Amino acid sequence: MRKSYDFSKAKRNPYARRLKRQVTIRLDDSTIAYFRRLAREVGVPYQTLINLYLGDCASSGRRLDMRWVAASGRGA
């Protein structure tokens, strides 16, 4: 291994931007705690685990059932 390297002519990876994108997402504390616990069990970072889970949902076309049920006695 050299003591120093010359990176003055180095180029950035042109594909790096396509790999991942940083976003802000608000999650409940209980959701974060769940993924952190699971991440410790399997030995991966919890953000990677969340990304893998969401990617699996997207690739399989999984959809959330968003039918709301009106509370009884409140009228509709």
C-alpha positions as CSV (number, residue, x, y, z in Angstrom):
1,M,0.0,0.0,0.0
2,R,1.3,3.4,-0.9
3,K,1.8,6.2,1.7
4,S,-0.3,8.6,-0.5
5,Y,-2.4,8.5,-3.6
6,D,-3.0,11.2,-6.3
7,F,-6.7,11.7,-6.8
8,S,-6.3,14.9,-8.8
9,K,-7.4,13.2,-12.1
10,A,-10.0,11.0,-10.5
11,K,-13.6,11.0,-11.9
12,R,-16.8,10.5,-9.9
13,N,-18.7,7.3,-10.5
14,P,-21.4,8.3,-13.1
15,Y,-23.8,5.6,-11.8
16,A,-23.6,6.5,-8.1
17,R,-26.6,8.9,-8.3
18,R,-28.8,6.1,-9.7
19,L,-28.1,3.8,-6.8
20,K,-29.9,5.5,-4.0
21,R,-31.6,8.8,-3.3
22,Q,-31.8,10.4,0.1
23,V,-35.3,11.3,1.2
24,T,-36.9,12.5,4.5
25,I,-39.7,10.2,5.8
26,R,-41.5,10.5,9.1
27,L,-42.0,7.2,10.9
28,D,-43.5,6.4,14.3
29,D,-41.1,5.5,17.1
30,S,-42.7,2.0,17.3
31,T,-42.0,1.4,13.6
32,I,-38.4,2.5,13.9
33,A,-38.0,0.3,17.0
34,Y,-39.4,-2.7,15.2
35,F,-37.0,-2.3,12.2
36,R,-34.1,-1.7,14.5
37,R,-34.8,-4.8,16.5
38,L,-35.2,-6.9,13.4
39,A,-32.1,-5.4,11.9
40,R,-30.0,-6.4,14.9
41,E,-31.3,-10.0,14.6
42,V,-30.4,-10.3,10.9
43,G,-27.2,-8.1,11.1
44,V,-28.0,-5.3,8.6
45,P,-28.5,-1.6,9.2
46,Y,-32.2,-0.8,9.9
47,Q,-32.4,1.7,7.0
48,T,-31.2,-1.0,4.6
49,L,-33.9,-3.3,6.0
50,I,-36.6,-0.7,5.6
51,N,-35.4,-0.1,2.0
52,L,-35.4,-3.9,1.3
53,Y,-38.9,-4.2,2.7
54,L,-40.3,-1.3,0.7
55,G,-38.5,-2.5,-2.4
56,D,-40.1,-5.9,-2.0
57,C,-43.5,-4.3,-1.7
58,A,-43.0,-2.2,-4.8
59,S,-41.6,-5.1,-6.9
60,S,-44.5,-7.5,-5.9
61,G,-47.1,-4.8,-6.4
62,R,-48.3,-5.1,-2.8
63,R,-51.0,-2.5,-2.0
64,L,-52.4,-1.3,1.3
65,D,-56.1,-1.8,2.0
66,M,-57.3,1.7,2.8
67,R,-61.0,1.1,3.4
68,W,-62.1,3.2,6.4
69,V,-64.9,2.0,8.6
70,A,-67.2,4.7,10.0
71,A,-67.3,4.6,13.8
72,S,-70.8,3.5,15.0
73,G,-73.0,6.2,16.6
74,R,-71.4,9.1,14.9
75,G,-73.5,9.2,11.8
76,A,-72.1,9.0,8.3
